Amino acid sequence: MTQYFGTASGAPAAGEARAGDLGAWAPWLAVLVALAGYLLLGSDRVLDIWRHGAFYDTDDATRMVQVRDLLAGQAWYDMTAWRFDPPHGMFSHWARVVDAPLAALVLLFRLFLDGVLAERAARIAFPALLAMGLFVAGLYAARVFAGRSMRLFGVAAMLFCGVLFWQFPAGRIDHHAPQITALLVAVAAMAACFGKVETRKASALSGVMTALSLSIGLENLPFLALVAAAPMALYVWRGLEARETLYGFACGLAGALIPLFLATVGPKHWFFPACDALSAPYVLACLAGCVAYALMARFGAASPPRARLAVAGLACLCAVAPLGLMPAACLADPYYGIDPLVRKYWLDPNPEVISIVRQAQLDANLALLLVAPTLVGLVAALFGVWRCSGSARARWAFLAAQIALGVVLGALHIRIFSTVMPLVAIGLLAPVAFIREAVESRVSEQTRGLIGALTGLIALFALSNMGLMIELPEIGPAAPTDIGAGRDRCMNSASYEPLRALEPGLAVSMISPGAYLLAHTDLGVMAGPYHRNRGNRGALDILFAPPDKAEALARAAGARYVILCWGADAAASWKSWSPDGLAARIAQGSVPGWLRPVQVENTPVHVYELVGAGENSAN
């Protein structure tokens, strides 16, 4: 039975047409219903943000600080976070692609709300709009892979996919959600090219989404490389039939990447070979590949298979060559420049970058919830490969390859599982479509649609419950933290709101809380949870140094405050790192005389001001 698998790109089969002809409004109504479900399930978080302005993740807090600076007049191309490690600041690797719509929403809401509420409304609306985009992407992907009659199931798959409540909840204004949505569309649009006569629009859409994702960040680069390789594979396989796909992808990628790069990267950084953001070597590699694809489509599409294989190999070399402009260490490790102490203390234990083996040692249940459904989705996509033939088989094979890549990369860094989850959910549609078709073929025409829909939903729910359901975000990877069991108190942004009354000055703190200090106060911070921030090492040197040496370092850095929050595990950790260090001594109740406690109510955070620092700041 390949009816639902084989008609995604062409005319629907008769049964599929009957199931899909519920009206043009049905898919969009499903998207709205899914959006209502998303808001209802996340209503507690929506209310918390609206009432209290809570941040749930350090990246969201820092993103909002970046948007505030932009709205306050910071230059568009100035990506320096000046309150990180002042006066040097931290040159951020984040892009204005996310800042721009956030800033636009804030300005829109300011028309009828005060500044604080306008910002909170934007932090609720932005992820909701992205969630709607994910539902539309799921609808489109389901149509491509499983046929028109499965579009509503695609929307349901996104709603019950755990990533919706991991990377898309209210307040989540980081870059992961738009990248995930762009990847899903890029993969689906490229798969739509398989077996179609006219593919230029679909391949151009895939190219545009690839460019959009790259301009936001490079986390999905391996998946996008696989998308970019698909036209070449199609060229080697089908020759002349790949011409439109080659042209479309080249035009879409180049046509979107060039303006996005010019619009978001300042001229003085055009030739800077950044490891962790879109920079000249990556752009040149993409453009070289686009030129190669255009030439292949124009001159080489009718070549014999062996010649096409040789041309494809040459095109690969042309696309890879510009990457030689990158530092060699950069290609092996985008964090290669990070200080060794900061890497060992903060980056290596970071929940986002640990391996699945390490996660299993910390929490075997979470590791299972990440791996099991991903493997199920891979098997489901392979089921589609087995049951289908021709272009439908190629589409499922392409999806299976993406999921398999996610399994490999997720084993190294568990945050990759959030990227691949929507693809996994689409993979689950292969057996769901088969079950639905099998049931419908055994019942009367009058009840076929209802029974098929109910059966499909039951199958989808059953598969989704294997880890993709709503319980995942409740136990999903937390925000990066270096304070152990104190996270509930010390990594709750509300704990830093009472510090708003502190007079401006430079604060020395542990690494992760720095983001909340920036978001809730007017302080500058030495440390923050970003690998580009050079002040992290300076903060650790102060907090791990003996009190007398720490004073000299703190005063030399121009610090006014030492701000710490700890639980039992954090205190034990600081003691193990430096038994006689300033942080460990303070946690044990031994505050040196050069620090004056500052009373701040309703917070577990402890604030100490350097004696004499306030007078110096006033002068």
C-alpha positions, -999 to +999 in steps of 0.1 A: +000+000+000+017+031-012-013+053-019-006+079+008+031+077+003+033+081-034+010+110-042+024+138-022+039+156-052+013+148-078-024+145-081-041+129-051-055+094-054-093+092-053-095+081-017-070+107-007-090+134-025-122+124-006-103+125+027-086+158+019-116+177+004-129+189+037-125+224+025-096+247+020-103+260+055-097+227+073-058+229+075-058+265+087-085+257+112-063+229+125-034+253+128-056+277+148-068+249+170-033+237+176-022+273+185-051+274+210-039+241+225-004+255+227-015+286+245-038+266+268-011+241+278+014+269+284-011+293+301+007+292+334+039+304+318+021+330+298+005+344+330+038+343+349+056+363+321+027+388+319+024+394+356+060+391+367+082+393+336+100+360+344+128+347+323+132+309+322+165+307+304+197+328+304+197+331+266+162+346+266+173+371+292+204+381+272+184+383+240+160+408+256+190+428+268+203+429+232+169+440+219+166+467+246+200+481+236+190+482+200+158+500+208+177+524+230+198+535+201+227+510+198+239+509+162+224+481+140+258+466+132+272+470+167+268+435+181+288+443+213+271+436+246+288+465+264+277+455+299+295+422+297+331+427+309+331+465+306+347+485+292+357+460+265+322+444+261+315+411+244+311+410+207+281+387+203+278+360+177+240+363+177+223+378+146+199+407+142+176+383+123+159+374+156+164+409+172+145+426+144+111+410+147+113+411+185+121+448+184+092+453+159+068+436+183+079+457+212+074+488+192+040+476+180+028+468+216+041+502+228+013+518+208-012+507+234+009+494+264+036+508+286+072+498+280+073+470+305+041+454+294+049+459+257+081+439+262+063+412+281+037+410+254+064+407+227+080+378+247+047+360+246+037+368+210+071+360+194+072+323+204+035+319+197+040+332+161+069+307+158+047+279+171+022+288+144+050+287+119+059+252+131+023+240+127+022+253+092+056+237+085+043+204+099+012+207+076+034+213+046+059+185+055+031+160+061+017+168+027+051+163+010+060+130+027+026+113+034+001+130+011-026+157+012-049+136+034-022+135+062-018+173+065-039+176+096-019+148+112+012+168+104-002+197+125-010+172+153+025+158+152+040+192+158+016+199+187+025+166+204+062+169+196+081+176+228+102+204+212+071+226+211+073+230+249+111+229+250+121+255+224+088+273+216+071+280+250+061+315+260+091+336+268+115+316+246+129+343+224+162+326+217+174+316+182+166+278+184+129+279+175+133+298+142+162+276+132+142+245+139+112+257+119+134+268+090+151+234+089+118+215+088+107+236+058+141+233+041+140+195+044+104+192+033+108+216+004+138+197-008+120+164-005+092+178-026+116+181-055+120+143-057+099+130-086+083+163-097+087+178-131+085+214-120+107+218-089+122+252-091+098+268-066+102+241-040+140+240-043+141+278-042+121+277-009+145+251+005+174+274-005+158+304+012+151+285+044+187+272+044+200+308+041+177+320+068+188+293+092+225+300+085+220+337+090+205+330+125+232+306+136+253+276+126+238+250+150+220+232+122+249+234+097+253+196+094+216+191+086+216+220+061+247+205+044+227+174+038+199+195+024+224+213+001+238+179-010+204+166-021+203+185-055+237+171-063+226+136-055+196+141-076+218+154-104+240+123-103+210+100-101+186+116-126+207+139-148+185+163-168+156+159-144+176+177-117+181+209-137+152+228-121+162+216-087+198+228-092+187+262-105+161+267-079+182+259-049+212+279-062+190+310-068+171+306-035+203+302-014+224+329-030+194+352-034+186+351+003+221+346+018+237+377+002+212+402+014+209+386+048+247+386+053+249+423+041+220+433+063+232+417+095+270+417+093+288+451+094+313+459+067+342+459+090+334+422+098+328+410+063+362+393+061+364+381+097+365+343+097+342+336+127+339+300+138+306+303+155+286+326+132+279+333+096+311+348+082+330+352+049+343+316+046+308+301+051+293+326+027+319+320+000+315+282+004+277+286-001+281+309-031+308+287-047+283+258-044+255+279-059+277+288-089+287+252-093+250+241-093+241+268-119+269+256-142+259+220-137+223+228-146+233+248-176+260+227-191+262+193-174+227+180-169+227+159-200+261+143-193+264+105-189+264+091-153+301+088-148+307+124-161+280+136-137+297+119-108+330+135-117+314+169-120+296+165-087+330+157-070+345+188-085+316+209-073+321+195-038+357+206-038+348+241-050+322+244-022+346+232+005+377+251-006+367+285+010+365+268+044+403+266+042+402+303+051+391+293+086+416+286+114+422+248+114+413+245+150+380+263+143+367+235+121+374+209+147+361+229+177+341+261+174+349+267+211+386+263+206+395+298+218+378+294+252+399+296+283+408+261+297+395+269+332+362+283+319+359+252+296+365+228+324+344+246+350+314+258+329+313+246+293+321+209+297+294+203+324+269+224+304+237+203+300+233+215+264+267+202+252+272+170+272+270+136+254+241+112+257+264+089+277+271+116+302+234+125+303+226+088+310+249+089+340+232+120+353+196+111+345+189+078+327+152+085+323+158+117+304+184+101+282+159+073+274+132+099+266+156+116+241+170+085+224+140+062+223+115+083+203+143+094+180+151+059+171+114+051+168+111+080+143+141+067+124+126+032+122+092+047+111+109+067+083+127+035+072+093+018+072+083+044+046+114+035+026+104-002+028+067+003+019+072+028-009+089+029-043+103+055-067+103+091-056+082+084-025+109+060-013+136+087-020+117+112+001+115+089+031+151+079+026+161+116+027+141+121+059+156+090+074+191+102+066+184+135+084+171+117+115+200+093+115+224+123+114+204+137+144+210+104+163+247+106+157+251+143+166+227+140+195+249+113+210+276+139+211+256+169+222+221+163+235+207+197+225+207+183+189+177+162+198+155+193+200+165+201+164+156+167+151+124+162+170+100+177+144+117+156+117+111+125+139+075+135+143+071+136+105+088+102+103+061+088+125+036+096+098+048+068+076+033+039+098+003+062+107-005+067+071-002+029+064-024+021+094-050+046+083-050+033+047-053-003+059-083+005+081-101+026+055-098-001+029-117-025+052-147-003+061-176+012+042-172+044+022-196+062+046-175+056+077-141+055+060-131+090+067-141+090+104-126+056+111-094+064+092-090+097+111-096+081+145-073+052+138-046+076+126-049+098+156-048+068+180-016+056+162-001+090+163-009+095+200+006+061+208+038+068+190+040+103+204+037+090+239+070+072+235+087+104+247+076+131+224+046+142+245+042+171+269+061+155+298+094+160+281+097+198+288+091+192+324+123+172+327+141+185+296+176+199+298+177+229+321+193+262+313+231+260+316+241+264+353+271+261+374+254+261+408+242+226+412+212+221+435+208+258+440+193+261+405+157+264+417+166+294+437+197+308+421+187+303+385+152+317+390+152+351+373+128+364+400+156+361+425+174+389+407+145+413+404+150+427+439+185+437+429+171+463+406+175+489+433+213+485+434+232+515+421+251+509+389+285+492+391+305+462+380+294+429+396+316+398+400+294+367+400+294+331+389+290+326+352+254+317+345+236+343+368+253+371+348+225+370+322+198+376+348+218+404+364+219+422+331+182+416+324+169+427+358+194+454+369+216+482+355+248+465+366+276+455+344+289+419+349+323+403+344+309+368+338+281+355+316+272+321+300+288+328+266+320+313+253+331+346+237+330+365+270+365+371+281+354+383+316+345+347+326+381+339+335+386+371+354+355+364+375+366+329+383+401+341+392+386+365+417+361+340+432+386+311+434+414+333+448+422+336+485+403+367+499+434+389+501+444+382+465+408+384+454+405+419+467+434+431+446+420+414+415+385+428+421+397+463+426+420+461+396+390+450+375+370+480+388+344+458+405+319+473+429+299+442+439+304+406+446+271+388+440+267+351+449+239+326+454+244+291+465+228+258+476+245+229+494+259+215+462+272+248+450+290+255+482+306+220+481+316+225+445+333+258+452+351+242+481+363+214+459+375+238+433+392+262+457+388+254+494+403+287+505+388+307+477+366+338+482+334+321+470+339+291+493+348+312+523+317+334+518+295+303+514+309+291+548+300+324+564+334+340+564+331+373+547+363+393+544+365+428+558+369+445+525+333+434+516+302+451+531+270+430+530+241+448+512+207+440+525+183+430+498+149+416+507+130+386+492+159+369+475+183+341+482+210+361+464+238+376+486+252+410+476+284+424+489+298+458+481+336+465+481+344+489+508+352+522+492+340+512+458+308+532+461+327+564+469+350+558+439+320+553+416+303+584+429+335+604+421 
